[in-house]
Amino acid sequence: MPEQSQWMRIVAEDPDHSQNYIERFRRLAEEGMDLSGEARLIDAMVERGARILDAGCGPGRLGGYLHAAGHTVVGVDVDPELIAAAEADHPGPTWLVGDLAELDLPARGIDAPFDVIVSAGNVVTFLAPSTRREVLTRWRAHVAPEGRVVVGFGAGRGYPFDEFLADAKAAGLQADVLLSTWDLRPFGPESDFLVAILRGS
Ligand SMILES: C[S@@+](CC[C@H](N)C(=O)[O-])C[C@H]1O[C@@H](n2cnc3c(N)ncnc32)[C@H](O)[C@@H]1O
C-alpha cells in the first residue's frame, strides 16, 4: 500500500472537507465563475476526440468540460466523495476512485495510452511525498509516445518547482514548456505558479 495521500489525511481530520470543497465549486459555477481555463488549454493541445486522463480529477470540472468538447475522458481521484460529485454533476466521462500511486488503468479494463494527462489544481502537492516519483512514473507509462503530461500547482505548498522537475526527469518526463499561468504567461524565477508541459524523454 502506498503512503496515504495528504488530501485523505485532511479528510480524515475534517470529515466535512470533501463536501465543503464540492459545495464551494458548485457555488462558484452558479455564480458564473470561469472554471474552465485549464481545460481550454488542454482542448487546444489535442485533436478532436482525444483520449484524456484527468489525474486527481476532484469533482470533475476539467473532465466534464473536456467530455463536452468531444474527448474521451477518464478521471481518477482518491476521494470517493469527489468522484460521486463528478458522476452527479458531469455524467459522461469514466470516473474512477483510485490512488494515482497505484495507477494501472489497463488492469481496470481501460485502454492506455492517453494523448494528454492533465493534473490541475495543486494535485501534486496533495500526494504523499513518498509517492511523488511513483505517480510521475505511472503517468509516463500511461501517456502516448507523442502525448503530453500537463501539471499545474502553486509555490509554497511543500513541493518546490525544481524538485518537481527533477522528479519528473527521473520518471522519464522532460519539460517541453514551462508557464506561470494557464493562459500562457511565461515561467520565470519569480513565478509563484507552474504549469509544466512534459513529454516522454
Ligand atoms: C485541490 S483538488 C483539485 C481537483 C481538480 N483537479 C480540480 O482542479 O478541480 C486536489 C485533488 O487531488 C486529489 N488527490 C490527492 N492525492 C491523490 C492521489 N494520491 N491519488 C488520486 N487523487 C489524489 C484529491 O483527492 C483532490 O481531488
The ligand as a MOL file (V3000), in Angstrom:
LIG
                    3D

  0  0  0     0  0            999 V3000
M  V30 BEGIN CTAB
M  V30 COUNTS 27 29 0 0 0
M  V30 BEGIN ATOM
M  V30 1 C -7.4820 20.7820 -4.9030 0
M  V30 2 S -8.1540 19.2990 -5.5460 0 CHG=1
M  V30 3 C -8.1270 19.5690 -7.3120 0
M  V30 4 C -9.2000 18.7930 -8.0310 0
M  V30 5 C -9.2500 19.0030 -9.5350 0
M  V30 6 N -8.0360 18.6040 -10.2040 0
M  V30 7 C -9.5470 20.4350 -9.8690 0
M  V30 8 O -8.6300 21.1560 -10.2700 0
M  V30 9 O -10.7110 20.8520 -9.7520 0 CHG=-1
M  V30 10 C -6.8220 18.1180 -5.3190 0
M  V30 11 C -7.2700 16.7250 -5.7010 0
M  V30 12 O -6.1490 15.8410 -5.6860 0
M  V30 13 C -6.6690 14.5640 -5.3420 0
M  V30 14 N -5.5920 13.6820 -4.9110 0
M  V30 15 C -4.6480 13.9360 -3.9730 0
M  V30 16 N -3.8300 12.8730 -3.8170 0
M  V30 17 C -4.2560 11.9330 -4.6880 0
M  V30 18 C -3.8100 10.6240 -5.0050 0
M  V30 19 N -2.7570 10.0750 -4.3850 0
M  V30 20 N -4.4830 9.9360 -5.9500 0
M  V30 21 C -5.5640 10.4850 -6.5720 0
M  V30 22 N -6.0270 11.7290 -6.3180 0
M  V30 23 C -5.3820 12.4530 -5.3850 0
M  V30 24 C -7.6460 14.9040 -4.2250 0
M  V30 25 O -8.4890 13.8540 -3.9130 0
M  V30 26 C -8.3200 16.1380 -4.7970 0
M  V30 27 O -9.4350 15.8280 -5.5600 0
M  V30 END ATOM
M  V30 BEGIN BOND
M  V30 1 1 1 2
M  V30 2 1 2 3
M  V30 3 1 2 10
M  V30 4 1 3 4
M  V30 5 1 4 5
M  V30 6 1 5 6
M  V30 7 1 5 7
M  V30 8 2 7 8
M  V30 9 1 7 9
M  V30 10 1 10 11
M  V30 11 1 11 12
M  V30 12 1 11 26
M  V30 13 1 12 13
M  V30 14 1 13 14
M  V30 15 1 13 24
M  V30 16 1 14 15
M  V30 17 1 14 23
M  V30 18 2 15 16
M  V30 19 1 16 17
M  V30 20 1 17 18
M  V30 21 2 17 23
M  V30 22 1 18 19
M  V30 23 2 18 20
M  V30 24 1 20 21
M  V30 25 2 21 22
M  V30 26 1 22 23
M  V30 27 1 24 25
M  V30 28 1 24 26
M  V30 29 1 26 27
M  V30 END BOND
M  V30 END CTAB
M  END
